[in-house]
Amino acid sequence: MLNIEINNPELEESLKQLYGNNKQSIANAFADFVQQRKIKQDIGISISQLEAGEALPLQDVMRKTYRENRS
């Protein structure tokens, strides 16, 4: 379990306006936020790899994916 303390009155007020005192809704919104940040970070890494010529040929990826998911 992870507990997070918010020391920003404006942010705390915004959260209360959006979610009231529903801690589960706040936790869900935070989880969504973290997932979106992770996805953006992964996309950034992928773009850097692509620009560096480290991309895998699509045909190879599709063949491997097909083989792994056939059974």
PyMOL Python script that loads the backbone (N, CA, C, O; Angstrom):
from pymol import cmd

cmd.read_pdbstr("""\
ATOM      1  N   MET A   1       0.844  -1.172   0.000  1.00  0.00           N
ATOM      2  CA  MET A   1       0.000   0.000   0.000  1.00  0.00           C
ATOM      3  C   MET A   1       0.890   1.236   0.000  1.00  0.00           C
ATOM      4  O   MET A   1       1.929   1.276   0.658  1.00  0.00           O
ATOM      5  N   LEU A   2       0.470   2.212  -0.731  1.00  0.00           N
ATOM      6  CA  LEU A   2       1.202   3.463  -0.832  1.00  0.00           C
ATOM      7  C   LEU A   2       0.290   4.602  -0.388  1.00  0.00           C
ATOM      8  O   LEU A   2      -0.824   4.746  -0.891  1.00  0.00           O
ATOM      9  N   ASN A   3       0.764   5.401   0.546  1.00  0.00           N
ATOM     10  CA  ASN A   3       0.011   6.577   0.996  1.00  0.00           C
ATOM     11  C   ASN A   3       0.689   7.816   0.455  1.00  0.00           C
ATOM     12  O   ASN A   3       1.912   7.939   0.516  1.00  0.00           O
ATOM     13  N   ILE A   4      -0.091   8.722  -0.068  1.00  0.00           N
ATOM     14  CA  ILE A   4       0.436   9.954  -0.641  1.00  0.00           C
ATOM     15  C   ILE A   4      -0.182  11.130   0.102  1.00  0.00           C
ATOM     16  O   ILE A   4      -1.396  11.199   0.290  1.00  0.00           O
ATOM     17  N   GLU A   5       0.669  12.041   0.515  1.00  0.00           N
ATOM     18  CA  GLU A   5       0.204  13.238   1.196  1.00  0.00           C
ATOM     19  C   GLU A   5       0.275  14.405   0.218  1.00  0.00           C
ATOM     20  O   GLU A   5       1.283  14.585  -0.465  1.00  0.00           O
ATOM     21  N   ILE A   6      -0.779  15.186   0.150  1.00  0.00           N
ATOM     22  CA  ILE A   6      -0.822  16.348  -0.740  1.00  0.00           C
ATOM     23  C   ILE A   6      -0.633  17.599   0.101  1.00  0.00           C
ATOM     24  O   ILE A   6      -1.427  17.891   0.995  1.00  0.00           O
ATOM     25  N   ASN A   7       0.425  18.330  -0.197  1.00  0.00           N
ATOM     26  CA  ASN A   7       0.731  19.569   0.530  1.00  0.00           C
ATOM     27  C   ASN A   7       0.516  20.790  -0.360  1.00  0.00           C
ATOM     28  O   ASN A   7       1.269  21.761  -0.296  1.00  0.00           O
ATOM     29  N   ASN A   8      -0.511  20.726  -1.181  1.00  0.00           N
ATOM     30  CA  ASN A   8      -0.823  21.817  -2.093  1.00  0.00           C
ATOM     31  C   ASN A   8      -2.312  22.128  -1.938  1.00  0.00           C
ATOM     32  O   ASN A   8      -3.152  21.391  -2.454  1.00  0.00           O
ATOM     33  N   PRO A   9      -2.647  23.213  -1.230  1.00  0.00           N
ATOM     34  CA  PRO A   9      -4.060  23.520  -0.973  1.00  0.00           C
ATOM     35  C   PRO A   9      -4.900  23.659  -2.248  1.00  0.00           C
ATOM     36  O   PRO A   9      -6.059  23.246  -2.268  1.00  0.00           O
ATOM     37  N   GLU A  10      -4.332  24.231  -3.301  1.00  0.00           N
ATOM     38  CA  GLU A  10      -5.092  24.382  -4.551  1.00  0.00           C
ATOM     39  C   GLU A  10      -5.409  23.032  -5.169  1.00  0.00           C
ATOM     40  O   GLU A  10      -6.535  22.790  -5.604  1.00  0.00           O
ATOM     41  N   LEU A  11      -4.416  22.154  -5.207  1.00  0.00           N
ATOM     42  CA  LEU A  11      -4.624  20.818  -5.753  1.00  0.00           C
ATOM     43  C   LEU A  11      -5.620  20.032  -4.901  1.00  0.00           C
ATOM     44  O   LEU A  11      -6.486  19.337  -5.432  1.00  0.00           O
ATOM     45  N   GLU A  12      -5.495  20.143  -3.610  1.00  0.00           N
ATOM     46  CA  GLU A  12      -6.413  19.453  -2.710  1.00  0.00           C
ATOM     47  C   GLU A  12      -7.853  19.936  -2.932  1.00  0.00           C
ATOM     48  O   GLU A  12      -8.784  19.130  -2.961  1.00  0.00           O
ATOM     49  N   GLU A  13      -8.027  21.239  -3.086  1.00  0.00           N
ATOM     50  CA  GLU A  13      -9.364  21.786  -3.333  1.00  0.00           C
ATOM     51  C   GLU A  13      -9.918  21.311  -4.672  1.00  0.00           C
ATOM     52  O   GLU A  13     -11.100  20.983  -4.775  1.00  0.00           O
ATOM     53  N   SER A  14      -9.070  21.274  -5.695  1.00  0.00           N
ATOM     54  CA  SER A  14      -9.507  20.773  -7.007  1.00  0.00           C
ATOM     55  C   SER A  14      -9.954  19.322  -6.914  1.00  0.00           C
ATOM     56  O   SER A  14     -10.976  18.942  -7.485  1.00  0.00           O
ATOM     57  N   LEU A  15      -9.185  18.514  -6.192  1.00  0.00           N
ATOM     58  CA  LEU A  15      -9.566  17.110  -6.021  1.00  0.00           C
ATOM     59  C   LEU A  15     -10.901  16.985  -5.297  1.00  0.00           C
ATOM     60  O   LEU A  15     -11.737  16.162  -5.672  1.00  0.00           O
ATOM     61  N   LYS A  16     -11.102  17.786  -4.275  1.00  0.00           N
ATOM     62  CA  LYS A  16     -12.366  17.744  -3.542  1.00  0.00           C
ATOM     63  C   LYS A  16     -13.536  18.158  -4.428  1.00  0.00           C
ATOM     64  O   LYS A  16     -14.621  17.582  -4.339  1.00  0.00           O
ATOM     65  N   GLN A  17     -13.313  19.161  -5.286  1.00  0.00           N
ATOM     66  CA  GLN A  17     -14.382  19.596  -6.187  1.00  0.00           C
ATOM     67  C   GLN A  17     -14.718  18.507  -7.195  1.00  0.00           C
ATOM     68  O   GLN A  17     -15.887  18.285  -7.509  1.00  0.00           O
ATOM     69  N   LEU A  18     -13.700  17.833  -7.697  1.00  0.00           N
ATOM     70  CA  LEU A  18     -13.924  16.798  -8.709  1.00  0.00           C
ATOM     71  C   LEU A  18     -14.460  15.499  -8.125  1.00  0.00           C
ATOM     72  O   LEU A  18     -15.346  14.876  -8.711  1.00  0.00           O
ATOM     73  N   TYR A  19     -13.932  15.083  -6.979  1.00  0.00           N
ATOM     74  CA  TYR A  19     -14.217  13.751  -6.457  1.00  0.00           C
ATOM     75  C   TYR A  19     -14.868  13.738  -5.080  1.00  0.00           C
ATOM     76  O   TYR A  19     -15.182  12.671  -4.551  1.00  0.00           O
ATOM     77  N   GLY A  20     -15.072  14.912  -4.501  1.00  0.00           N
ATOM     78  CA  GLY A  20     -15.624  14.940  -3.144  1.00  0.00           C
ATOM     79  C   GLY A  20     -14.641  14.300  -2.185  1.00  0.00           C
ATOM     80  O   GLY A  20     -13.435  14.521  -2.284  1.00  0.00           O
ATOM     81  N   ASN A  21     -15.148  13.515  -1.265  1.00  0.00           N
ATOM     82  CA  ASN A  21     -14.279  12.804  -0.324  1.00  0.00           C
ATOM     83  C   ASN A  21     -14.169  11.320  -0.664  1.00  0.00           C
ATOM     84  O   ASN A  21     -13.793  10.511   0.184  1.00  0.00           O
ATOM     85  N   ASN A  22     -14.495  10.967  -1.899  1.00  0.00           N
ATOM     86  CA  ASN A  22     -14.456   9.575  -2.332  1.00  0.00           C
ATOM     87  C   ASN A  22     -13.010   9.179  -2.628  1.00  0.00           C
ATOM     88  O   ASN A  22     -12.483   9.446  -3.707  1.00  0.00           O
ATOM     89  N   LYS A  23     -12.390   8.540  -1.650  1.00  0.00           N
ATOM     90  CA  LYS A  23     -10.981   8.177  -1.774  1.00  0.00           C
ATOM     91  C   LYS A  23     -10.734   7.191  -2.907  1.00  0.00           C
ATOM     92  O   LYS A  23      -9.682   7.235  -3.544  1.00  0.00           O
ATOM     93  N   GLN A  24     -11.684   6.305  -3.165  1.00  0.00           N
ATOM     94  CA  GLN A  24     -11.504   5.328  -4.244  1.00  0.00           C
ATOM     95  C   GLN A  24     -11.496   6.017  -5.608  1.00  0.00           C
ATOM     96  O   GLN A  24     -10.716   5.647  -6.486  1.00  0.00           O
ATOM     97  N   SER A  25     -12.352   7.008  -5.787  1.00  0.00           N
ATOM     98  CA  SER A  25     -12.358   7.759  -7.054  1.00  0.00           C
ATOM     99  C   SER A  25     -11.051   8.511  -7.241  1.00  0.00           C
ATOM    100  O   SER A  25     -10.520   8.567  -8.350  1.00  0.00           O
ATOM    101  N   ILE A  26     -10.536   9.082  -6.178  1.00  0.00           N
ATOM    102  CA  ILE A  26      -9.254   9.791  -6.259  1.00  0.00           C
ATOM    103  C   ILE A  26      -8.143   8.802  -6.588  1.00  0.00           C
ATOM    104  O   ILE A  26      -7.281   9.094  -7.416  1.00  0.00           O
ATOM    105  N   ALA A  27      -8.154   7.640  -5.951  1.00  0.00           N
ATOM    106  CA  ALA A  27      -7.140   6.619  -6.220  1.00  0.00           C
ATOM    107  C   ALA A  27      -7.212   6.149  -7.666  1.00  0.00           C
ATOM    108  O   ALA A  27      -6.179   5.964  -8.309  1.00  0.00           O
ATOM    109  N   ASN A  28      -8.426   5.954  -8.184  1.00  0.00           N
ATOM    110  CA  ASN A  28      -8.598   5.531  -9.580  1.00  0.00           C
ATOM    111  C   ASN A  28      -8.089   6.594 -10.541  1.00  0.00           C
ATOM    112  O   ASN A  28      -7.429   6.274 -11.530  1.00  0.00           O
ATOM    113  N   ALA A  29      -8.391   7.851 -10.256  1.00  0.00           N
ATOM    114  CA  ALA A  29      -7.926   8.943 -11.114  1.00  0.00           C
ATOM    115  C   ALA A  29      -6.399   9.028 -11.100  1.00  0.00           C
ATOM    116  O   ALA A  29      -5.773   9.264 -12.134  1.00  0.00           O
ATOM    117  N   PHE A  30      -5.814   8.836  -9.936  1.00  0.00           N
ATOM    118  CA  PHE A  30      -4.359   8.856  -9.829  1.00  0.00           C
ATOM    119  C   PHE A  30      -3.751   7.690 -10.608  1.00  0.00           C
ATOM    120  O   PHE A  30      -2.749   7.870 -11.301  1.00  0.00           O
ATOM    121  N   ALA A  31      -4.335   6.510 -10.504  1.00  0.00           N
ATOM    122  CA  ALA A  31      -3.843   5.350 -11.244  1.00  0.00           C
ATOM    123  C   ALA A  31      -3.916   5.611 -12.752  1.00  0.00           C
ATOM    124  O   ALA A  31      -2.980   5.281 -13.481  1.00  0.00           O
ATOM    125  N   ASP A  32      -5.015   6.198 -13.220  1.00  0.00           N
ATOM    126  CA  ASP A  32      -5.142   6.547 -14.639  1.00  0.00           C
ATOM    127  C   ASP A  32      -4.055   7.529 -15.055  1.00  0.00           C
ATOM    128  O   ASP A  32      -3.453   7.389 -16.119  1.00  0.00           O
ATOM    129  N   PHE A  33      -3.812   8.519 -14.212  1.00  0.00           N
ATOM    130  CA  PHE A  33      -2.779   9.518 -14.484  1.00  0.00           C
ATOM    131  C   PHE A  33      -1.406   8.858 -14.627  1.00  0.00           C
ATOM    132  O   PHE A  33      -0.661   9.155 -15.561  1.00  0.00           O
ATOM    133  N   VAL A  34      -1.080   7.966 -13.700  1.00  0.00           N
ATOM    134  CA  VAL A  34       0.217   7.289 -13.726  1.00  0.00           C
ATOM    135  C   VAL A  34       0.334   6.420 -14.977  1.00  0.00           C
ATOM    136  O   VAL A  34       1.390   6.393 -15.608  1.00  0.00           O
ATOM    137  N   GLN A  35      -0.724   5.717 -15.340  1.00  0.00           N
ATOM    138  CA  GLN A  35      -0.707   4.880 -16.540  1.00  0.00           C
ATOM    139  C   GLN A  35      -0.482   5.731 -17.787  1.00  0.00           C
ATOM    140  O   GLN A  35       0.296   5.352 -18.663  1.00  0.00           O
ATOM    141  N   GLN A  36      -1.149   6.867 -17.873  1.00  0.00           N
ATOM    142  CA  GLN A  36      -0.974   7.744 -19.028  1.00  0.00           C
ATOM    143  C   GLN A  36       0.454   8.265 -19.110  1.00  0.00           C
ATOM    144  O   GLN A  36       1.021   8.339 -20.200  1.00  0.00           O
ATOM    145  N   ARG A  37       1.042   8.625 -17.975  1.00  0.00           N
ATOM    146  CA  ARG A  37       2.431   9.087 -17.951  1.00  0.00           C
ATOM    147  C   ARG A  37       3.381   7.988 -18.412  1.00  0.00           C
ATOM    148  O   ARG A  37       4.334   8.252 -19.146  1.00  0.00           O
ATOM    149  N   LYS A  38       3.118   6.750 -17.980  1.00  0.00           N
ATOM    150  CA  LYS A  38       3.956   5.620 -18.362  1.00  0.00           C
ATOM    151  C   LYS A  38       3.849   5.371 -19.865  1.00  0.00           C
ATOM    152  O   LYS A  38       4.856   5.120 -20.528  1.00  0.00           O
ATOM    153  N   ILE A  39       2.651   5.438 -20.393  1.00  0.00           N
ATOM    154  CA  ILE A  39       2.453   5.237 -21.828  1.00  0.00           C
ATOM    155  C   ILE A  39       3.193   6.317 -22.615  1.00  0.00           C
ATOM    156  O   ILE A  39       3.857   6.011 -23.606  1.00  0.00           O
ATOM    157  N   LYS A  40       3.088   7.574 -22.186  1.00  0.00           N
ATOM    158  CA  LYS A  40       3.804   8.662 -22.866  1.00  0.00           C
ATOM    159  C   LYS A  40       5.306   8.442 -22.813  1.00  0.00           C
ATOM    160  O   LYS A  40       6.014   8.680 -23.791  1.00  0.00           O
ATOM    161  N   GLN A  41       5.785   7.987 -21.662  1.00  0.00           N
ATOM    162  CA  GLN A  41       7.215   7.716 -21.520  1.00  0.00           C
ATOM    163  C   GLN A  41       7.638   6.578 -22.456  1.00  0.00           C
ATOM    164  O   GLN A  41       8.676   6.674 -23.111  1.00  0.00           O
ATOM    165  N   ASP A  42       6.854   5.513 -22.523  1.00  0.00           N
ATOM    166  CA  ASP A  42       7.163   4.390 -23.409  1.00  0.00           C
ATOM    167  C   ASP A  42       7.166   4.820 -24.874  1.00  0.00           C
ATOM    168  O   ASP A  42       8.020   4.390 -25.648  1.00  0.00           O
ATOM    169  N   ILE A  43       6.218   5.662 -25.249  1.00  0.00           N
ATOM    170  CA  ILE A  43       6.170   6.159 -26.629  1.00  0.00           C
ATOM    171  C   ILE A  43       7.407   6.994 -26.921  1.00  0.00           C
ATOM    172  O   ILE A  43       7.995   6.879 -27.997  1.00  0.00           O
ATOM    173  N   GLY A  44       7.809   7.838 -25.968  1.00  0.00           N
ATOM    174  CA  GLY A  44       9.020   8.642 -26.145  1.00  0.00           C
ATOM    175  C   GLY A  44      10.256   7.781 -26.344  1.00  0.00           C
ATOM    176  O   GLY A  44      11.098   8.077 -27.191  1.00  0.00           O
ATOM    177  N   ILE A  45      10.362   6.709 -25.558  1.00  0.00           N
ATOM    178  CA  ILE A  45      11.488   5.787 -25.704  1.00  0.00           C
ATOM    179  C   ILE A  45      11.445   5.122 -27.072  1.00  0.00           C
ATOM    180  O   ILE A  45      12.474   4.991 -27.734  1.00  0.00           O
ATOM    181  N   SER A  46      10.265   4.705 -27.493  1.00  0.00           N
ATOM    182  CA  SER A  46      10.118   4.062 -28.801  1.00  0.00           C
ATOM    183  C   SER A  46      10.510   4.997 -29.941  1.00  0.00           C
ATOM    184  O   SER A  46      11.163   4.580 -30.898  1.00  0.00           O
ATOM    185  N   ILE A  47      10.111   6.248 -29.835  1.00  0.00           N
ATOM    186  CA  ILE A  47      10.469   7.226 -30.869  1.00  0.00           C
ATOM    187  C   ILE A  47      11.984   7.412 -30.915  1.00  0.00           C
ATOM    188  O   ILE A  47      12.570   7.477 -31.996  1.00  0.00           O
ATOM    189  N   SER A  48      12.610   7.496 -29.760  1.00  0.00           N
ATOM    190  CA  SER A  48      14.072   7.634 -29.708  1.00  0.00           C
ATOM    191  C   SER A  48      14.761   6.427 -30.327  1.00  0.00           C
ATOM    192  O   SER A  48      15.742   6.571 -31.057  1.00  0.00           O
ATOM    193  N   GLN A  49      14.248   5.238 -30.033  1.00  0.00           N
ATOM    194  CA  GLN A  49      14.821   4.025 -30.607  1.00  0.00           C
ATOM    195  C   GLN A  49      14.634   4.000 -32.113  1.00  0.00           C
ATOM    196  O   GLN A  49      15.539   3.602 -32.846  1.00  0.00           O
ATOM    197  N   LEU A  50      13.480   4.418 -32.575  1.00  0.00           N
ATOM    198  CA  LEU A  50      13.217   4.467 -34.011  1.00  0.00           C
ATOM    199  C   LEU A  50      14.170   5.435 -34.696  1.00  0.00           C
ATOM    200  O   LEU A  50      14.743   5.116 -35.738  1.00  0.00           O
ATOM    201  N   GLU A  51      14.340   6.614 -34.114  1.00  0.00           N
ATOM    202  CA  GLU A  51      15.241   7.613 -34.692  1.00  0.00           C
ATOM    203  C   GLU A  51      16.700   7.154 -34.679  1.00  0.00           C
ATOM    204  O   GLU A  51      17.496   7.584 -35.514  1.00  0.00           O
ATOM    205  N   ALA A  52      17.049   6.282 -33.731  1.00  0.00           N
ATOM    206  CA  ALA A  52      18.422   5.770 -33.640  1.00  0.00           C
ATOM    207  C   ALA A  52      18.628   4.543 -34.528  1.00  0.00           C
ATOM    208  O   ALA A  52      19.705   3.946 -34.531  1.00  0.00           O
ATOM    209  N   GLY A  53      17.598   4.173 -35.276  1.00  0.00           N
ATOM    210  CA  GLY A  53      17.717   3.022 -36.170  1.00  0.00           C
ATOM    211  C   GLY A  53      17.611   1.692 -35.454  1.00  0.00           C
ATOM    212  O   GLY A  53      18.073   0.672 -35.965  1.00  0.00           O
ATOM    213  N   GLU A  54      17.010   1.690 -34.279  1.00  0.00           N
ATOM    214  CA  GLU A  54      16.904   0.468 -33.484  1.00  0.00           C
ATOM    215  C   GLU A  54      15.553  -0.220 -33.643  1.00  0.00           C
ATOM    216  O   GLU A  54      15.212  -1.102 -32.855  1.00  0.00           O
ATOM    217  N   ALA A  55      14.793   0.170 -34.640  1.00  0.00           N
ATOM    218  CA  ALA A  55      13.464  -0.407 -34.839  1.00  0.00           C
ATOM    219  C   ALA A  55      13.579  -1.820 -35.401  1.00  0.00           C
ATOM    220  O   ALA A  55      14.516  -2.146 -36.131  1.00  0.00           O
ATOM    221  N   LEU A  56      12.608  -2.644 -35.046  1.00  0.00           N
ATOM    222  CA  LEU A  56      12.540  -3.995 -35.589  1.00  0.00           C
ATOM    223  C   LEU A  56      11.648  -3.977 -36.822  1.00  0.00           C
ATOM    224  O   LEU A  56      10.657  -3.247 -36.857  1.00  0.00           O
ATOM    225  N   PRO A  57      11.986  -4.769 -37.832  1.00  0.00           N
ATOM    226  CA  PRO A  57      11.120  -4.837 -39.015  1.00  0.00           C
ATOM    227  C   PRO A  57       9.729  -5.345 -38.634  1.00  0.00           C
ATOM    228  O   PRO A  57       9.603  -6.323 -37.897  1.00  0.00           O
ATOM    229  N   LEU A  58       8.700  -4.690 -39.129  1.00  0.00           N
ATOM    230  CA  LEU A  58       7.323  -5.033 -38.791  1.00  0.00           C
ATOM    231  C   LEU A  58       7.017  -6.493 -39.114  1.00  0.00           C
ATOM    232  O   LEU A  58       6.343  -7.168 -38.335  1.00  0.00           O
ATOM    233  N   GLN A  59       7.495  -6.978 -40.229  1.00  0.00           N
ATOM    234  CA  GLN A  59       7.216  -8.360 -40.625  1.00  0.00           C
ATOM    235  C   GLN A  59       7.761  -9.348 -39.578  1.00  0.00           C
ATOM    236  O   GLN A  59       7.100 -10.336 -39.258  1.00  0.00           O
ATOM    237  N   ASP A  60       8.950  -9.085 -39.052  1.00  0.00           N
ATOM    238  CA  ASP A  60       9.523  -9.960 -38.022  1.00  0.00           C
ATOM    239  C   ASP A  60       8.674  -9.931 -36.748  1.00  0.00           C
ATOM    240  O   ASP A  60       8.421 -10.973 -36.142  1.00  0.00           O
ATOM    241  N   VAL A  61       8.247  -8.758 -36.354  1.00  0.00           N
ATOM    242  CA  VAL A  61       7.421  -8.618 -35.151  1.00  0.00           C
ATOM    243  C   VAL A  61       6.098  -9.354 -35.320  1.00  0.00           C
ATOM    244  O   VAL A  61       5.650 -10.052 -34.411  1.00  0.00           O
ATOM    245  N   MET A  62       5.480  -9.199 -36.476  1.00  0.00           N
ATOM    246  CA  MET A  62       4.188  -9.848 -36.715  1.00  0.00           C
ATOM    247  C   MET A  62       4.338 -11.364 -36.730  1.00  0.00           C
ATOM    248  O   MET A  62       3.488 -12.067 -36.182  1.00  0.00           O
ATOM    249  N   ARG A  63       5.400 -11.883 -37.344  1.00  0.00           N
ATOM    250  CA  ARG A  63       5.632 -13.334 -37.350  1.00  0.00           C
ATOM    251  C   ARG A  63       5.792 -13.857 -35.926  1.00  0.00           C
ATOM    252  O   ARG A  63       5.177 -14.857 -35.554  1.00  0.00           O
ATOM    253  N   LYS A  64       6.612 -13.183 -35.137  1.00  0.00           N
ATOM    254  CA  LYS A  64       6.850 -13.614 -33.759  1.00  0.00           C
ATOM    255  C   LYS A  64       5.561 -13.560 -32.948  1.00  0.00           C
ATOM    256  O   LYS A  64       5.267 -14.479 -32.184  1.00  0.00           O
ATOM    257  N   THR A  65       4.794 -12.489 -33.111  1.00  0.00           N
ATOM    258  CA  THR A  65       3.529 -12.343 -32.390  1.00  0.00           C
ATOM    259  C   THR A  65       2.564 -13.445 -32.785  1.00  0.00           C
ATOM    260  O   THR A  65       1.880 -14.013 -31.934  1.00  0.00           O
ATOM    261  N   TYR A  66       2.510 -13.746 -34.069  1.00  0.00           N
ATOM    262  CA  TYR A  66       1.612 -14.806 -34.557  1.00  0.00           C
ATOM    263  C   TYR A  66       2.011 -16.155 -33.967  1.00  0.00           C
ATOM    264  O   TYR A  66       1.154 -16.910 -33.508  1.00  0.00           O
ATOM    265  N   ARG A  67       3.309 -16.463 -33.977  1.00  0.00           N
ATOM    266  CA  ARG A  67       3.785 -17.739 -33.434  1.00  0.00           C
ATOM    267  C   ARG A  67       3.486 -17.854 -31.936  1.00  0.00           C
ATOM    268  O   ARG A  67       3.086 -18.916 -31.459  1.00  0.00           O
ATOM    269  N   GLU A  68       3.680 -16.763 -31.202  1.00  0.00           N
ATOM    270  CA  GLU A  68       3.455 -16.802 -29.753  1.00  0.00           C
ATOM    271  C   GLU A  68       1.981 -16.930 -29.389  1.00  0.00           C
ATOM    272  O   GLU A  68       1.656 -17.428 -28.311  1.00  0.00           O
ATOM    273  N   ASN A  69       1.093 -16.497 -30.259  1.00  0.00           N
ATOM    274  CA  ASN A  69      -0.336 -16.482 -29.927  1.00  0.00           C
ATOM    275  C   ASN A  69      -1.152 -17.525 -30.669  1.00  0.00           C
ATOM    276  O   ASN A  69      -2.378 -17.539 -30.563  1.00  0.00           O
ATOM    277  N   ARG A  70      -0.492 -18.403 -31.423  1.00  0.00           N
ATOM    278  CA  ARG A  70      -1.213 -19.427 -32.179  1.00  0.00           C
ATOM    279  C   ARG A  70      -1.888 -20.449 -31.288  1.00  0.00           C
ATOM    280  O   ARG A  70      -3.006 -20.879 -31.573  1.00  0.00           O
ATOM    281  N   SER A  71      -1.240 -20.833 -30.241  1.00  0.00           N
ATOM    282  CA  SER A  71      -1.808 -21.921 -29.421  1.00  0.00           C
ATOM    283  C   SER A  71      -2.607 -21.437 -28.256  1.00  0.00           C
ATOM    284  O   SER A  71      -3.135 -22.244 -27.491  1.00  0.00           O
TER     285      SER A  71
END
""", "prot")
cmd.dss("prot")
cmd.show_as("cartoon", "prot")
cmd.util.cbc("prot")
cmd.orient("prot")
